[in-house]
Every structure is written in C-alpha cells, then in structure tokens.
Amino acid sequence: MENNGLKIIGSLLLGTAVGAVVGLLTAPESGKKTRKKLDGETQKFLSNINQAVGDSLQTLKSSYQDVVSEVASNAKKHISQGEKKVP
C-alpha cells in the first residue's frame, strides 16, 4: 500500500516538473526572464521532493514502529505462555 503512495507522489512530481519545463520553454519571454522562472520552478520542485521524501520517511517510520510493537507484543505473549507451561 505504501508503494502505491510512493508511485502516486512520484507521478505527481514528475508531471509537475515536465509541465513546468514545457511551459517555461514555450513561453515567449527573454532568456533572462525564462532562466529566472526556471530557477524558481526548480526551487519549488526541489521543495516538493523534499516534502514528499519527508512524508514517505514518516510513513515508513510509523510502519516500522507498528511492526516492532507487534513483534514485541507477540514475544511477550509467547514468553508468558512458555512460563505457564514450565513448572
């Protein structure tokens, strides 16, 4: 499920980048203005990537914590059952 989220985020970021580049390259402005806009769009794109990576890492961390908690709970349960069986 998390993999689908990453695919969606990646597709969104790629679409944004391609759209921005195409829009800037076909704009009827001077090279200086186009470069300035391209720099601004690049900064926005990098910011979006940083946010997406941060969100993905947070999701991964949360999933990891859930798994660790479940494993610890199961281990305690099995230890308790083992103690009951051993006199």
Backbone as numpy.savetxt, mean C-alpha at the origin, in Angstrom:
# Nx Ny Nz CAx CAy CAz Cx Cy Cz
-6.75 -11.32 -0.33 -7.57 -10.14 -0.33 -6.70 -8.89 -0.33
-5.61 -8.92 0.44 -4.73 -7.78 0.48 -4.05 -7.59 -0.88
-3.81 -8.68 -1.58 -3.19 -8.61 -2.90 -4.08 -7.84 -3.86
-5.40 -8.03 -3.78 -6.33 -7.29 -4.63 -6.25 -5.81 -4.33
-6.13 -5.46 -3.05 -6.01 -4.06 -2.67 -4.76 -3.43 -3.26
-3.66 -4.18 -3.23 -2.42 -3.67 -3.81 -2.55 -3.49 -5.32
-3.24 -4.42 -5.97 -3.44 -4.30 -7.42 -4.27 -3.06 -7.74
-5.29 -2.81 -6.95 -6.14 -1.64 -7.17 -5.34 -0.37 -6.98
-4.56 -0.31 -5.90 -3.75 0.87 -5.63 -2.74 1.08 -6.75
-2.08 0.00 -7.15 -1.10 0.10 -8.24 -1.72 0.57 -9.54
-2.89 0.04 -9.86 -3.58 0.44 -11.09 -3.98 1.91 -11.03
-4.46 2.33 -9.87 -4.86 3.72 -9.70 -3.67 4.66 -9.87
-2.55 4.30 -9.24 -1.36 5.14 -9.35 -0.82 5.17 -10.78
-0.82 4.03 -11.43 -0.33 3.98 -12.81 -1.23 4.80 -13.73
-2.53 4.68 -13.56 -3.46 5.45 -14.37 -3.30 6.95 -14.16
-3.09 7.33 -12.90 -2.87 8.74 -12.58 -1.61 9.26 -13.26
-0.55 8.48 -13.17 0.73 8.90 -13.76 0.63 9.02 -15.27
0.05 8.03 -15.91 -0.07 8.05 -17.37 -0.94 9.23 -17.81
-2.05 9.42 -17.13 -2.93 10.54 -17.47 -2.25 11.89 -17.31
-1.50 12.04 -16.24 -0.80 13.30 -16.00 0.26 13.56 -17.07
1.02 12.54 -17.40 2.08 12.70 -18.41 1.48 13.02 -19.78
0.46 12.29 -20.17 -0.18 12.54 -21.47 -0.77 13.95 -21.51
-1.43 14.33 -20.44 -2.01 15.67 -20.38 -0.97 16.76 -20.47
0.12 16.58 -19.78 1.17 17.60 -19.81 1.90 17.66 -21.15
2.14 16.51 -21.74 2.87 16.49 -23.00 2.05 17.00 -24.17
0.75 16.95 -24.07 -0.10 17.46 -25.15 -0.60 18.87 -24.89
-0.19 19.47 -23.77 -0.62 20.82 -23.43 0.09 21.83 -24.32
-0.64 22.84 -24.78 -0.04 23.85 -25.66 0.64 24.99 -24.87
1.61 24.64 -24.04 2.30 25.65 -23.24 3.79 25.59 -23.54
4.50 26.59 -23.02 5.95 26.62 -23.24 6.62 25.47 -22.49
7.84 25.17 -22.90 8.59 24.09 -22.26 8.81 24.34 -20.79
9.08 25.59 -20.42 9.34 25.93 -19.02 8.10 25.66 -18.16
6.94 26.10 -18.65 5.70 25.87 -17.90 5.37 24.38 -17.83
5.60 23.69 -18.92 5.32 22.25 -18.95 6.22 21.51 -17.98
7.51 21.88 -17.94 8.44 21.23 -17.00 8.03 21.52 -15.56
7.59 22.74 -15.30 7.16 23.11 -13.95 5.93 22.28 -13.54
4.98 22.15 -14.46 3.80 21.34 -14.18 4.17 19.88 -14.00
5.08 19.40 -14.85 5.52 18.01 -14.76 6.18 17.75 -13.41
6.98 18.70 -12.94 7.61 18.57 -11.63 6.54 18.50 -10.53
5.54 19.36 -10.63 4.46 19.35 -9.63 3.69 18.04 -9.65
3.40 17.55 -10.84 2.69 16.27 -10.95 3.53 15.11 -10.45
4.84 15.19 -10.70 5.74 14.15 -10.20 5.73 14.12 -8.68
5.76 15.30 -8.07 5.73 15.37 -6.61 4.42 14.80 -6.06
3.30 15.12 -6.71 2.01 14.57 -6.28 2.01 13.05 -6.41
2.54 12.57 -7.53 2.59 11.13 -7.78 3.43 10.43 -6.71
4.59 10.99 -6.40 5.45 10.39 -5.37 4.77 10.41 -4.01
4.06 11.48 -3.73 3.32 11.56 -2.47 2.24 10.48 -2.42
1.55 10.27 -3.53 0.52 9.22 -3.59 1.14 7.84 -3.40
2.30 7.62 -4.00 2.98 6.33 -3.83 3.37 6.12 -2.38
3.93 7.16 -1.76 4.30 7.05 -0.35 3.09 6.73 0.52
1.97 7.37 0.23 0.75 7.11 1.00 0.27 5.68 0.79
0.28 5.23 -0.46 -0.17 3.87 -0.77 0.72 2.83 -0.11
2.03 3.05 -0.16 2.96 2.12 0.48 2.74 2.12 1.99
2.56 3.30 2.56 2.31 3.38 4.00 1.04 2.65 4.39
-0.01 2.84 3.61 -1.28 2.14 3.88 -1.11 0.63 3.76
-0.39 0.20 2.74 -0.17 -1.23 2.54 0.65 -1.82 3.69
1.67 -1.09 4.13 2.47 -1.57 5.25 1.64 -1.66 6.53
0.76 -0.69 6.73 -0.10 -0.71 7.91 -1.04 -1.91 7.86
-1.59 -2.20 6.70 -2.46 -3.37 6.54 -1.68 -4.65 6.80
-0.47 -4.73 6.26 0.38 -5.89 6.46 0.72 -6.06 7.94
1.04 -4.98 8.60 1.38 -5.02 10.03 0.18 -5.51 10.84
-0.99 -5.01 10.52 -2.20 -5.42 11.22 -2.48 -6.90 11.01
-2.32 -7.37 9.78 -2.53 -8.79 9.49 -1.52 -9.65 10.24
-0.28 -9.20 10.26 0.79 -9.91 10.98 0.45 -10.01 12.46
-0.01 -8.91 13.04 -0.36 -8.91 14.46 -1.52 -9.85 14.74
-2.49 -9.90 13.84 -3.62 -10.81 14.01 -3.15 -12.26 13.99
-2.26 -12.59 13.07 -1.75 -13.96 12.97 -0.96 -14.32 14.22
-0.09 -13.43 14.66 0.71 -13.69 15.86 -0.20 -13.89 17.07
-1.21 -13.08 17.19 -2.15 -13.20 18.30 -2.89 -14.54 18.26
-3.30 -14.94 17.07 -4.01 -16.21 16.92 -3.10 -17.39 17.24
-1.86 -17.33 16.77 -0.90 -18.41 17.05 -0.63 -18.49 18.55
-0.46 -17.35 19.21 -0.21 -17.34 20.65 -1.40 -17.91 21.41
-2.59 -17.55 20.98 -3.80 -18.05 21.63 -3.91 -19.57 21.47
-3.66 -20.05 20.26 -3.71 -21.50 20.02 -2.64 -22.23 20.82
-1.46 -21.64 20.92 -0.37 -22.27 21.69 -0.77 -22.38 23.16
-1.33 -21.31 23.71 -1.76 -21.34 25.11 -2.84 -22.40 25.32
-3.76 -22.50 24.37 -4.84 -23.48 24.46 -4.26 -24.90 24.47
-3.33 -25.18 23.58 -2.74 -26.51 23.51 -1.89 -26.82 24.74
-1.19 -25.83 25.24 -0.41 -26.03 26.47 -1.33 -26.36 27.63
-2.43 -25.63 27.71 -3.40 -25.87 28.78 -3.99 -27.28 28.67
-4.32 -27.69 27.46 -4.87 -29.03 27.25 -3.82 -30.09 27.61
-2.57 -29.82 27.28 -1.50 -30.76 27.60 -1.30 -30.88 29.10
-1.40 -29.77 29.82 -1.25 -29.80 31.27 -2.36 -30.61 31.93
-3.56 -30.55 31.35 -4.68 -31.31 31.91 -4.49 -32.81 31.71
-3.85 -33.19 30.61 -3.66 -34.61 30.30 -2.50 -35.21 31.08
-1.52 -34.40 31.45 -0.36 -34.89 32.19 -0.62 -34.69 33.68
-0.62 -35.80 34.45 -0.93 -35.66 35.89 0.20 -35.02 36.67
